[in-house]
Amino acid sequence: MEKTKQRAGLSSPPSRLFQLRDFLLVYNRMTELCFRRCVPGLLQRGLDGSEESCLEGCAGKLVRSNQRLMAAYVRLMPALVQRRLVLDSNSQHSSQPQAPSFSPSAA
C-alpha cells in the first residue's frame, strides 16, 4: 500500500515538503516586494498598463536573479562540502588525545 502511495506521489519525503515550503516563502516575498514597488494604490479594480509592466519586470528580475544564485550554489556546493569534510576530519584528528611516548632512557 505504501509503495503504491509513493508511486502515485501521495506520500512525499520530508525534503519535498521543505522544498515546497522554501518555494512558497520565496514566492510570497517576491509577490509582496513587487506589489509594494509597483502598485502605489488600490484606487481601481484592475492593474493599469504601467503597473502590469512593472510587476512583470520586477518578478522577472527576481526569478532570473534567483536562478543565477541557485546555479552558483549548485556549482560551488560540492567544493564547500568537500572543504567542510576536510576541516571536520582535521579537527577530529587534532582533538583525539595522543598517548605519551615512552623512552627507555628517561626511566
N, C-alpha and C positions, 0 to 999 in steps of 0.2 A: 504494500500500500504506500509506504513512504517513498519508494523508488518511483512509483507512478506519479506522486505529487511533485517530486523533483524534476522528472521529465517534463511535466506539464508547466513547470515554473511556479507552482503554487507554494512551494517551500523554498525560500531563498536563504542562503547563508548570511550570517551577520555582516559580512563585508559588503554585500549588495545593499543592505539597509543603510550602512554608513555612507556608501556612495550616493544613494538616493538622498539621504539627509544633506550631505555636502552639496550636491547639485541644487537642491531646493534652497539652501542657505545662500548660495551664490546667486541664484535666480532672483530670490527675494531682495537681496541687496542691490542687484543691478536694476531691478524694476523700481525700487524706491529712489535710488540715486538719479536715474534718468527721468523719472516722473518729476522729482523736485527741480531738476535742472531745466526741463523743457516745458513744463506746464505751469505757468505762473498763477493761474486761477481757474476756477471751475464755473465760469460765467455762462458757458454754453454746454449743451449735452455732448457734442462730439468734439473731436480734435480738429483744429484748423490745419491748413497745409504746412505752416511753419512748425507747429508743434509736432506733427506727424513726422516730418523730415528730421527734426531734431532728435526725436525718440529713436528713429531708425539709425541715425548716425551714432548716437550715444550707445545704444545696445550693440551695434556692430563693432564699435571700437572696443567695448568691454569684452565681447566674445573673442575678437581677434587677439587682444592682449592676454586673455586667459588661455587661449590656445598656445600662444608663444611661451607663456610661463610654464604650462604643462609639458610642452616639448622640451624645454630646457631642463625641467625637473626629471623627466624620463631619461634624458641624455646624461645628466650628472649623477643620478641616484646610484647606479652601480659603483662608481668610484667612491662616493661618500660612504656607502655601506662597507666597501672593502676597507677603507681607511678606519672606519669605526671598529671593524673586527680586529684589525691590527692593533689599534690602541687598546682595545679591551684585552687582547691576548697579552700585550706587553705589560699592562697593569696587573694582570693576574700573575704573571711570572715574577714581577718585582715585589708583589705583596706576599708571596709564599716565603715562609721562614726557611732559611738555609741552615743546615746542620753545621755546627762549628767544626772546623778542620782540626784534626789531632795530629800533632807532630811528635814523634818519639823523642826528639832532642829536648823538648820542653818538659818532659817527665822526669 
